[in-house]
Amino acid sequence: MPDFSTPPAREEFAKWVHDALNRLYDSPYLQKHPLANLLAREDDSARLQLSQHLRRVLLDAIAAMRPNSGVPAQSPDWRGYRILELRYIEGMSPDEVMNELALGRSQYFRDQARVLELLTDVLWNRWQEMRVADAPTLAATADAREKLVHSETERLRAHATWEAIDVKEMLEELRGVVESLANAKHVSVHLEPLHHLTVPNADRVMLRQALLSLIACALDVARAGRVDVGCFEYGEEMGIQVIASGSAGTASDSGAGVDHGKDLDICSQLMAAMGGRLRLETESSEHWEARLAWPTSQPRVLLVVDDNRSFADLFRRYLAGHGWQVVGAGNGAEARKLIDETSPTLIVLDVMMPKEDGWEFLLALKSSEQTRSIPVIIASVLSEPQLAVALGAEAYLAKPVTQEALLRAVAAWN
């Protein structure tokens, strides 16, 4: 039986979904399945009927994937839905589904991987919503808080959009919100970055939330005092600093009894997801200083070449906090442009792509003097590790790729 003391990671959740679909009509198996404890509420019925509830949740999720009547029958959406229907509801084998839909093997496995990823997203989002809805009933303990913070952070990471963010622009966007909070606490707030700072690979929502959580703590400490928010660059770190200065006789009274644990936990986890860290520099009744810090050294660049663009997003989540910047290309032409622009440290390459497959692209890379030195890892549902190495790849990853497998694969370039 799985350990439920901590929530499953997204990749583990995906494995559970695939496993449950393959045993959709095996009630004894579903009764003990980990998804039954996550998606089938115990208060809906007796535990003896958990398997029935889990099966209904999976069937409803598949039904939700059915395209509207106006969508062409030959569209990718309809192909994906029919694969789910025939493969898991009607119990056909992959070969039978290929024959029924007149699909080649490569097209079938590509469409199946895509629609399973979408279905997993639907179920993952359902579970996150259930957790948020249940949150108010949790006991106010450190353990419950940790689980809630983890859940919220995972929810944001699952929908993250990674980009370079200008800190000065973000502070201007937040000025109205911050000044409203400051006025309520009679604090003078100053958002004045001393120099230009760009965070190279962050999610705007996650960075805003991390910064607001930190400023909220500072405002509690500096009630009737002053908060300064700016940028810093010292030694091997750069980032955003928040300094709270309390007025004599008010700071200790206002800040001492306030529990900042949850805000700081959220801030710390969000920073870790974006490759940085929260640093509490000084904590006293009259002076409080904290920093959102990133290393000044440039991150290693991983170029993910896969026509399923969600694959690059998955790798961003896997490598968050490990010093990698992940960029994605949907085909060889996009990949060549990004190679020129980013000089990637490493390339992870899919095999089954339209027009130019991964083997062709790998041969082209290794035939060019400009690109042959870039290491390549093949990631595919095809089991061809020997061919991958023979054509010049450094390693092979079998899909679906777990976070543990990816971290092992890229460790040589850390």
HELIX and SHEET records of a PDB file:
HELIX    1   1 ARG A   10  ASN A   22  1                                  13    
HELIX    2   2 SER A   27  GLN A   31  1                                   5    
HELIX    3   3 PRO A   34  LEU A   39  1                                   6    
HELIX    4   4 GLU A   42  ASP A   44  5                                   3    
HELIX    5   5 ARG A   47  GLN A   49  5                                   3    
HELIX    6   6 LEU A   50  ALA A   64  1                                  15    
HELIX    7   7 PRO A   76  LEU A   84  1                                   9    
HELIX    8   8 GLU A   85  ILE A   89  3                                   5    
HELIX    9   9 PRO A   94  LEU A  101  1                                   8    
HELIX   10  10 ARG A  105  ASP A  134  1                                  30    
HELIX   11  11 ALA A  135  THR A  137  5                                   3    
HELIX   12  12 ALA A  142  ALA A  158  1                                  17    
HELIX   13  13 VAL A  167  ALA A  184  1                                  18    
HELIX   14  14 ARG A  204  VAL A  221  1                                  18    
HELIX   15  15 ALA A  251  GLY A  255  1                                   5    
HELIX   16  16 GLY A  261  ALA A  273  1                                  13    
HELIX   17  17 SER A  310  LEU A  319  1                                  10    
HELIX   18  18 GLY A  332  THR A  342  1                                  11    
HELIX   19  19 GLY A  358  SER A  367  1                                  10    
HELIX   20  20 PRO A  385  ALA A  390  1                                   6    
HELIX   21  21 GLN A  403  VAL A  410  1                                   8    
HELIX   22  22 ALA A  411  TRP A  413  5                                   3    
SHEET    1   A 2 TRP A 162  ASP A 166  0                                        
SHEET    2   A 2 THR A 198  ASP A 203 -1                                        
SHEET    1   B 5 SER A 188  LEU A 191  0                                        
SHEET    2   B 5 ARG A 226  TYR A 234  1                                        
SHEET    3   B 5 GLU A 237  SER A 245 -1                                        
SHEET    4   B 5 HIS A 287  PRO A 295 -1                                        
SHEET    5   B 5 ARG A 277  GLU A 283 -1                                        
SHEET    1   C 5 TRP A 324  ALA A 329  0                                        
SHEET    2   C 5 ARG A 300  VAL A 305  1                                        
SHEET    3   C 5 LEU A 346  LEU A 349  1                                        
SHEET    4   C 5 VAL A 376  SER A 380  1                                        
SHEET    5   C 5 ALA A 395  ALA A 398  1                                        
END                                                                             
